[in-house]
Amino acid sequence: MRIENLRSETNGNLSKVAATVIWEDSDRLTQEIYFQTTEPFANDLSCNPHAFLIACIMPAMRQGEARVSINAPICPDLHNGLITAMSWIRQWYKPERQLVQIEAKVLATPKPRTAERAGFFFSGGIDSLTTLRANRLDFLLEHPRSIKDGLLIHGLEVEDSQLFEQIVGSMLNIAQDAGVTLIPVYTNIRQLNPDWEFWGKEFQGSVLAAVAHVFAQRLSLVTIPSSFDIFNLYPYGSHPLLDPNYSSSDLQIRHDSILLSRLNKTKLVADWDVALQNLRVCNKTRFIQSGWLNCGQCEKCLRTMTALLALGVLDKTRAFPQDNVSEALLVAKSYIKNPPYAESCYRELIAPLAAQGRHDLVRAIKWIITRYHLVEGLKQMDRTLLNGNIHNLYKVAQDKTKQSDSKLSA
């Protein structure tokens, strides 16, 4: 892979930095990747080669590229960090993978350090708002670790421009209350490999770090909110063993809030009314009704709503289309996807829901957990006794259904 033609452009009221990505060992077409922001932050956006290298390194390894070449000087700390990050991904998932060779000049003298200024990724979800709330409780505003800027990104989960502008409006309510500057960012980095499984398992930490690095002229430290707590960590694309490796002499990347369980994070956010009113957890954007931030029907919405019920505050927020969760809906829509973390999220709701008298939801959660273990047991039997044939037949049936659906919609 070659990263070429790094450039800065202006597109209406948007400022843009971009590069051309040329694949060498896979049959993929040449791509342009870019980062954009609005006019008030144009002077803070830099055509930083670190950003493009970080953005490309994991897709290059996934596609079997032998090298990533960029004609620009790279910080040796980042160079070594990327090798470490690739090594973790290889160790976790596929030890036979080859590490990508990084071909770049060495940055002999670091650029003058930006004055200390802290930022974070501001999605509006539980993890993100926990980072902001805890920061405000822990640090005085004048402290260099006190968060000053929040990066809100279009192009990762949210593709709908109208919905994104609505999200910006809601996040501004939180930002103003917290004294944070909201910086909208537009990028197409995920198009380097849009596969959702790759995004979750390998890509997301490096994507966020790449976005952070285009603002290295403004920020010296950027925090990535944790997805999982320390008791339920497992290999994932944003992880305390991965994210700090995307740091350079320009910019420090840190991974935050691994000490809090999902329920404790939710409680911290729920005690902050403006955050409770503008909470955004849903990534099933195609199901969100006009005027809302959350669909109220997907697993993530229902899990969050159930946690808010357990805390006795679901009826106090306008963030969801409904203020209750039924046993039938929870059983029908909820599932355990990322064990042991997801199971822990449901288990910790049982006692507070029972205390609220919601024994119907306690029953639902116990069944969700039991169902998960039954299915996993059957999968293990299939792998051990039937060589995975039932799973293979299921995949064939799934593929045929998808093909049939695409023909009907064509």
N, C-alpha and C positions, 0 to 999 in steps of 0.2 A: 504494500500500500504506500502511495505517495500522497503527502499533504502539500498542496501547492497553491500559489496565487492568493496568499493571505492579503486581504484588502479591507478597507473601510469605505462605506457608502452611505448616502442619505436617500431615504425613500419616503417622500412626503414629510410627515412629522415624526418619522421613525429614523433612528440612527442604527446602522447595521455594520457588523463585522462578519466576514465570510471567508471560506476557503474552499478549494476544489479538492475532492477526495478521489483518487484514482486507484482502483483495485487492481492488483497484479496477479494474484494466485487464485482468484475466484472469478466466475463469469459475470459478476455484477457490473452494472453500468456506472460510469463516472457520476459522482454526486456533488452538489453544492450543499455545504452545511453552513448555518448562519446563527447568529444571535442578534436580536434587535431590542431596543428599548425606546422609550418616548423622549421627546425633545428636552425635558428638564434634566435628564440624566445622560445626555449625549456626550458631555465632556468626561464622564466617568467610564464610558465604554471604551475598552482598548482592544486592539487586534493582537491579543496575547497568544503567542504560539503554544504556551502551556495549555490553554483552554482547548485548542484543537487537538493536541496530542492526547490529552486526557480523554476527550470525547471519542477518539478513534481506537484507543488501545484495546478495549475489550471486544468490540465488533471484529477487529482485525484478528485477534486470537481465536474467536469463535469460528470465523470463516477460514481459518488455516493459512492466513497470510504469513509469509516468512519474515517480513520486516514492516516497520513503519518508518518512513523517511520524511524528514521535514527540514527544510533549508533555513533553520533559525537556531539560535543558541538556546539551550535548555538547562535549567537549574540541575546540578548533579543530585541534589536531594530529591527532586521530583523523579529524575531518571531512576534512581535506586528504589524509590517508593513504588513506581509503576512495576518494576520487576518483582518487588515483594507482593504487590496486589495480584499480579498475574499468577504468582506462585501459590498464593492462597486459593485462588479460584481453581487452579489445576489440581491442587491437593484435595480440595473438597469434592470435586465433581468428576474429573477425568485425568488421572495422573499421566496418561500417555500423551496428552496434548503437548505441543511444542510451544515454548515461550516465544513471543514475537521479539525480534531484534529491533532495538531502537537506534536508528541512524540519525544523529543530530550533532551539531556542534555543542561543546560544553560552554555554558555561560561562566566565563572566567571571573567576572566581577558582578555581584548582584546589583540590581538597580537600587537607587536610594529608597529606603523603606517608607512606605505610606505611613502617615501619622496613624496611631492606633485607633481603629474604628471597627466595631463588631457588627456583624449582620447574621441573619438566619434565613432559612427557607420557610416561607409564610404561606402554607397551603390552606390554613384555616381549619385543619383537622385536629383531632385530640393530641396527637404527638407534637404537632407544630405549636399549638397554643400552650401546651405544657411547657415547652422550651421557653416561650416568651413570658409566661406567667412566673415560672420559677426564676427566670433571670431578673424580673422586676422585684421579686421578693428577696433575692439574694444580694443584689448589687445596687449601690446608689447610682443615680443617673450619671454622675460625673466619672464613675469608674470606667477604665478603658474596656472592661469586659461587659459593660452595660450595652445591650443591643440597641443600635441606632437605626438600622435599616432592615427591611424585610423584603426578600426576593420572591415574587409571585410569578409563576411560570405558565405561559400558554404553550401547548404543544407536547405535553407529557401525557396527562390524562384528559385534559379539557381541550377539545379541538373547536368547539362551537364558539365563534367570536362573540355572539350576543350573550351567551351564558358567561363567558369570561368577563365581559364588562360588568355584568351583574355581580359576579364574584368580587371583582375589584371594588365595587361600591360597598359591598358588605364588609370586606376586609379593611376598607378605609375607616369604617366605624371603630373597629378594634384598634387599628394603628393610631388613630387620633387619641383614643383613650389611653393608650400605652405610651404615647410620645414617640412613635416609630415612623420613619419615612417608608412608605410603600413604593417599591420599584417594580413595575411590570416588565417582564422579560418574555420575548417571543423567540422560539427556537424550533428547529426541525431535527435536532440531534437524533431523536428516536428513530428517524427514517433510516439511519445506518443499519438498524436491525429492529424492526417493529414488533418482533415476536414477544408476547406478554411474558412467557416463561423466562426468556432470556433477560428481559427487563427486571423481573423480580429477583432472579437468582444471581445475576452477574453484573448488570449494567447500571442500576439506578444510582448508586453512590458516585460512580465516575461521571455520570451525566450531571448530577447536582454540582459536583466539584468543578466541572468544566464551566458551568454557568457562573459559579463564584469567581473563577479566574479572569473572566472578561471584565470584572469590576475590581481587579487588584489595585487599580489606581485610587480607588475610593476606600476599599476595605482591607483590613489587615488580618481579620479573623472571621470565618463564616462557620456557623454551626448547622450540622445536619441533625434534625431530631430523630431519635431512635424509633425503630418500629417495635422492637422487642425488649423485654426486661432481662436483666442479667441471669435470672433463674431459668429462662426459657430461650436462651440464645441458641441458634443453630446456623449453619452456612446460609448466607443471604447476600444479595447485591449491595446492601448498605449495612455495614457491620463495624463494630469498634476495632476489629483487626484490619479492616479494609480502608475505611474512609480517611484516617489520618495520613495514609500513604499517598494521598493525592495533594499533599501540601507541598509548597515550594518556599524558596527564600522570599518570594513576594507575598505569600498568603498562607495562613494556617487554616487547615480544615479540622474540625473536631466533631465527634459523635457524642450525642447528648442524651441524658435522662434514662440511662439503662437501669437505674435503681428503683424505678416506679413501675408497679403493675398497671395494666390497662385500667382497672377500676380506680386505682389511686390517681392516675392521670386524669381520668374523667371527673373525679371529685374536685381536683385542683381547678380544672376549667369551669366546672359547674358553679363554683363559688365566686366566679367573675362574671357578672351579669351580661356585660356587653359581648363577651365571648360566647356565653350560653345562647344569646339571641342570634348570633351570626355564625354559629358552628357549621362547618361544611365537611362532612365525612364521605359523601357519596362519590364513587368513581364510575357509576353506571349512568353516565351523563345523558345517554339517549332516552332514559326513562324518566328524567326529571321534568315535572310539569312546569309550564311557564310561571315565572314569579317565585319559584322555590329554589333552594340551594341543594336539597336532598330529595331523593325519590321516595323514601320512607318504606320501600318494599324489598330492597336488596339485603343480602346478609349483613353487610357492614352497617347499613342504616339501622336494621332491626337489632343488631347486637348493641349498638350505641344507644338506641332508644330504650332497650331493656335495662342497660346500665343506668340510664337517667331515671327510669322507673324505680330501680333498686335504691337510688339515692333520693327518691321522692321529689324530683324536679322536672320530669318530662312535661308536666302540664304547665310549667313556668317558662318554656321556651317556644318561640315561634319558628324555630329552624326546621321543623318537620311538618309534613302535611297533616299528621294526626297526633293526638296526645295519648294514645294507648296502644298496646300490643296484645293481640289475642294469642291464646295457646295454639290454635290451629295455624295461624300465620307464621308463628315462630318455628313450629315443627316443619311446615312446608318449605320455608325459604332458607332456614339456617342450616349450616353444615360446618364441619371442622376441616379446614384446608391446610393449615400450617401447624401440625402438632410439633411439640407439646404446647406451644404458645397459645394457639386458638382454644385448645381444650381448657387451659388455665383461665382464659378470659371468661368462658362460660361457667366454670366451676366456682370462681370467686363471686359470682352473682347469686348463688343458691342461698346463702345465709341472709344477705340483706333483703332479697326478695321474700323469703319466708317471714322475715321481720315486718315486711310491709303487708303481709297477708296475701301475697300473690302466689299461692300454692299451685295455681294452674301453670304459671310460668316456670316454677321449680320443676313440676312434672315434665314440662316440655324440654327443659334443659337436660334433665336426667335421661330422657329418651334420645335426645340429639347425641349425647355422649355415648350411650349404649349402642345406638345405631352405627356410629362411627366405628366402634371397636368390633361390632359384628361384621361389618363390611371389610374391615382390615383383616380380620381372621379368615374370611372367605378368600380374599386376595392372596393371603399367604398360602392357603391350601391349594389354590390354583397354581401358584408359582412352584410349590414343592411337589405336588402330586400330578399335576396335569401340564407341567411345562409352560404355563401361561396361556394355554389354548383358549380358555374362556375369555380372558382379557383380549386376546387377538381377535376373536370373533366379534366381541363388542366393538372394537375399534373399526373393523370392517363394516359393521352395521351402521356405526356413526358416520363413517365416510360416505356410505351410500345415501344416508339420509340427507347429509349436507349437499351432495351432488344433486339429489332430487329437488331439494328446496331451491337451489340456485337455478335449476332449469325452470321451475315454476315461476320464479321471480324475474326471469330474463324476458 
